[in-house]
Amino acid sequence: MRKTLLDPSAPAAARRQALDALVAQRDTASLDSLLKLAVEPGPLREPALRGLATFDDSRVAQTLIEGFPKLDSGERAAAVQTLLARAPGAKAFVAAIESGKIAKTELTAP
């Protein structure tokens, strides 16, 4: 499944299925792949952003905050949800807002 996930020649549906399965299993060996997909434009970016919420790793918050300016509005919402899913991510998100890396307007009521 890890191989299928990163294979650009694999059908999109197969890649999405692999992503969903790996996230459901909390497969820590796939974390690097998910982080890579979270910063690359494409149809798997948003599901990868959401899937990262299941991982307790400091690289998740760092990667999402650094890549935040390149995300579209739906992806930004997914990134915010992922950051707020765990205390370290929430702290990193607040620090990014306070430092001006992320606009205050990104924090909405939902």
C-alpha positions in Angstrom: 0.0 0.0 0.0 2.9 2.4 0.7 4.2 1.8 -2.7 0.8 2.4 -4.4 0.4 5.6 -2.4 3.5 7.2 -3.8 3.2 5.8 -7.3 2.1 8.6 -9.6 1.3 6.1 -12.4 -1.2 4.2 -10.1 -4.9 5.0 -10.6 -6.0 7.9 -8.4 -8.7 5.7 -6.8 -6.1 3.0 -5.8 -3.8 5.7 -4.3 -6.7 7.2 -2.3 -7.7 3.7 -1.1 -4.1 3.1 0.0 -4.0 6.4 1.8 -7.2 5.7 3.6 -6.1 2.2 4.6 -2.7 3.4 5.9 -4.3 6.2 7.9 -6.9 3.8 9.4 -4.1 1.5 10.5 -2.1 4.5 11.8 0.9 3.1 9.9 3.8 5.1 11.3 6.0 3.9 8.4 3.8 5.9 6.0 4.1 9.2 7.9 6.9 10.5 5.7 4.8 9.7 2.6 1.8 11.6 4.1 3.9 14.6 4.9 5.2 14.6 1.4 1.7 14.4 -0.1 0.6 17.2 2.3 3.0 19.7 0.7 2.6 18.6 -3.0 -0.3 19.9 -5.0 -2.7 17.2 -6.2 -5.8 15.3 -5.4 -4.3 13.5 -2.4 -3.2 16.6 -0.6 -6.4 17.3 1.3 -7.0 13.7 2.4 -3.3 13.5 3.4 -3.7 16.7 5.5 -6.7 15.2 7.2 -5.0 11.9 7.7 -2.1 13.5 9.5 -4.4 14.2 12.4 -4.0 10.6 13.5 -0.2 10.9 14.0 1.4 12.3 17.1 4.7 13.6 15.6 6.1 17.1 15.8 6.9 17.1 12.1 3.2 17.3 11.4 2.7 20.7 12.8 5.9 22.0 11.4 5.1 20.8 7.9 1.6 22.1 7.9 2.6 25.6 9.2 5.4 25.9 6.7 3.2 24.8 3.8 0.1 26.7 4.9 0.5 29.7 2.5 0.5 27.3 -0.5 -2.8 25.7 0.4 -6.2 26.5 -1.1 -9.1 27.3 1.2 -10.4 23.7 1.6 -6.8 22.5 2.2 -6.3 25.2 4.8 -9.4 24.2 6.6 -8.1 20.6 6.7 -4.7 21.8 7.9 -6.3 23.8 10.7 -8.4 20.9 11.8 -5.4 18.6 11.8 -3.3 21.2 13.8 -6.1 21.6 16.4 -6.6 17.8 16.8 -3.6 17.6 19.2 -2.3 19.9 21.9 1.2 20.4 20.4 -0.3 21.2 17.0 -2.7 23.7 18.5 0.1 25.4 20.4 2.1 25.6 17.2 -0.9 27.0 15.3 -1.4 29.7 18.0 2.3 30.5 17.9 2.1 30.8 14.1 -0.8 33.2 14.4 1.0 35.3 17.0 4.1 35.5 14.9 2.2 36.5 11.8 3.1 33.3 9.8 -0.7 32.6 9.6 -3.3 35.2 9.5 -5.7 35.5 12.4 -8.6 35.2 10.0 -7.7 31.5 9.5 -9.1 30.8 12.9 -12.8 30.7 12.4 -15.7 29.7 14.7 -16.0 26.1 13.4 
